[in-house]
Amino acid sequence: MDRIRKIVLIFIFFSFIFIGLILLWILMPIKCTEKLYYIPQVEMYLKIVKPPLNKYGYVFFSKDSIFSSSEQIDYIKIYKSETSRINIIINPNIKDELYLDDRFNYSTPHAVEYKINKISFRDTTFYEKWNIAGTSTYVLKYPYMDITFEEYLRSIYVTNYGEDLMTKINPIK
């Protein structure tokens, strides 16, 4: 009898813990992460949105820091993957035309104000192949600049034409 009582008490104890964890998970606010960036070279704001429990993230584009509804704004939907690397190439003289360099086809553009063109990986229209110390590398041609999104939108870099080094940018909000 004592043995059955112990088993029942242990079962009730673990049931309460299990129910408590489920309630905690349901009631705990799950936040959507949003970060705002500004790219001064092209006078563009980027808003990175990563909804929780979702396999996609979003990069929204705007000429000002006020973002309207998602149907009336330009964005790129990016599949969640640790290996995703998306490049957006821009000519600073033609700021409303974006070129999407997506090697593994992880992205889907939605264009409204900007013209978003998908290009092939390392398109020679935008990149020049250089041999540096016996290693081939691709460098942007004049006058293009590149915005690189890595690791499912965790890191964002800007590269200007003629430069081999990427500069990490930090959010303004």
C-alpha atoms as one frame of an Amber mdcrd trajectory, in Angstrom:
protein
   0.000   0.000   0.000   2.785   2.423   0.868   4.512   1.612  -2.386   1.378
   2.430  -4.436   0.919   5.633  -2.460   4.512   6.695  -3.244   4.026   5.988
  -6.944   0.765   8.009  -7.002   2.418  10.933  -5.166   5.381  10.890  -7.562
   2.984  10.772 -10.526   0.972  13.731  -9.156   4.175  15.686  -8.450   5.527
  15.231 -11.983   2.092  15.919 -13.477   2.019  19.310 -11.716   5.522  20.084
 -12.973   4.532  19.074 -16.519   1.332  21.175 -16.449   3.258  24.111 -14.951
   5.842  23.983 -17.732   3.128  23.866 -20.387   1.350  26.875 -18.820   4.638
  28.747 -18.573   5.360  28.070 -22.259   1.861  29.157 -23.323   1.686  32.272
 -21.163   5.292  33.403 -21.646   5.394  36.211 -24.192   7.300  35.175 -27.284
   8.723  38.282 -28.891   9.258  38.925 -32.537  12.765  40.352 -32.943  12.976
  43.557 -34.951  16.058  45.647 -35.702  16.329  48.866 -37.680  19.415  49.766
 -39.740  20.351  52.772 -41.839  22.608  52.590 -44.913  23.751  56.192 -45.532
  25.467  55.459 -48.879  22.055  54.791 -50.467  19.828  56.633 -47.950  17.933
  53.458 -47.143  16.427  52.049 -43.960  16.356  48.299 -43.423  14.099  46.654
 -40.897  14.944  43.054 -40.016  11.996  41.074 -38.648  12.335  37.532 -37.341
   8.980  36.138 -36.153   9.230  33.457 -33.451   8.494  29.837 -34.338   8.638
  30.690 -38.038  10.906  29.353 -40.769  11.169  32.746 -42.510  12.607  36.148
 -41.689  12.027  39.433 -43.496  14.161  42.351 -44.662  11.990  45.428 -45.246
  13.277  48.398 -47.299  12.217  52.007 -47.027  13.453  55.497 -47.820  12.373
  56.639 -44.358  12.220  55.001 -40.938   8.407  54.747 -40.990   7.340  51.349
 -42.297   3.770  50.866 -43.512   1.885  47.583 -43.892   3.715  44.679 -45.513
   1.567  44.756 -48.667   2.672  48.308 -49.530   6.348  48.001 -48.753   9.322
  46.320 -50.377  10.715  43.289 -48.626  12.631  40.090 -49.098  11.408  36.940
 -47.390  14.390  34.784 -46.362  14.269  31.117 -45.426  15.703  30.353 -41.990
  19.012  28.558 -42.411  22.363  28.850 -40.685  24.032  28.753 -44.086  21.923
  31.442 -45.716  23.933  34.262 -47.226  22.036  36.845 -49.223  23.715  39.786
 -50.983  21.909  42.876 -52.178  23.889  44.892 -54.695  23.041  48.548 -55.223
  24.336  51.250 -57.511  24.406  54.382 -55.279  23.504  56.459 -58.358  20.343
  54.378 -59.006  19.109  53.791 -55.459  15.722  52.299 -56.298  17.144  49.294
 -58.188  18.328  46.336 -56.096  20.068  43.197 -57.316  19.586  40.065 -55.229
  22.520  37.632 -55.225  21.129  34.486 -53.572  23.329  31.484 -54.227  20.980
  28.853 -52.712  17.647  30.462 -53.636  16.621  31.080 -50.001  14.831  34.358
 -50.752  11.606  35.639 -52.275  11.409  39.367 -53.145   8.271  41.511 -52.915
   8.772  44.746 -54.861   6.596  47.869 -54.668   8.742  51.029 -54.875  12.100
  49.406 -55.540  12.922  47.226 -58.517  14.359  43.954 -57.167  16.161  41.741
 -59.682  17.511  38.274 -58.873  20.953  37.688 -60.375  23.226  34.673 -60.615
  25.874  34.064 -57.964  28.893  36.350 -58.490  27.480  37.857 -61.680  30.355
  39.444 -63.628  28.209  42.513 -64.316  28.767  43.469 -60.667  31.872  41.538
 -59.581  35.412  41.383 -60.861  37.544  38.325 -60.160  40.883  39.178 -58.545
  43.742  36.866 -57.636  45.173  37.922 -54.302  48.076  35.876 -52.910  47.135
  32.941 -55.144  43.494  32.957 -54.041  40.597  33.981 -56.253  38.245  36.502
 -54.739  35.404  38.574 -56.112  35.476  42.334 -55.679  32.646  44.705 -56.509
  33.008  46.813 -59.608  32.600  50.574 -59.587  30.154  52.080 -58.523  28.332
  49.194 -56.789  27.986  48.470 -53.094  26.873  45.265 -51.433  24.734  44.591
 -48.335  25.337  41.058 -47.050  22.989  39.196 -44.692  24.494  36.143 -43.020
  23.475  33.458 -40.538  19.721  33.953 -40.895  19.869  37.739 -40.561  22.123
  37.753 -37.474  24.955  39.641 -39.146  24.747  42.456 -41.687  27.733  43.822
 -43.579  28.302  46.559 -46.145  31.023  46.416 -48.795  31.801  49.345 -51.087
  33.195  48.999 -54.595  36.880  48.140 -54.861  36.988  46.863 -51.269  37.550
  43.264 -50.263  36.653  43.811 -46.597  33.097  43.845 -45.267  32.112  46.383
 -42.614  29.621  45.129 -40.029  26.773  47.539 -39.397  24.941  47.915 -36.118
  21.241  48.592 -35.615  20.079  52.112 -34.827  17.114  50.746 -32.805
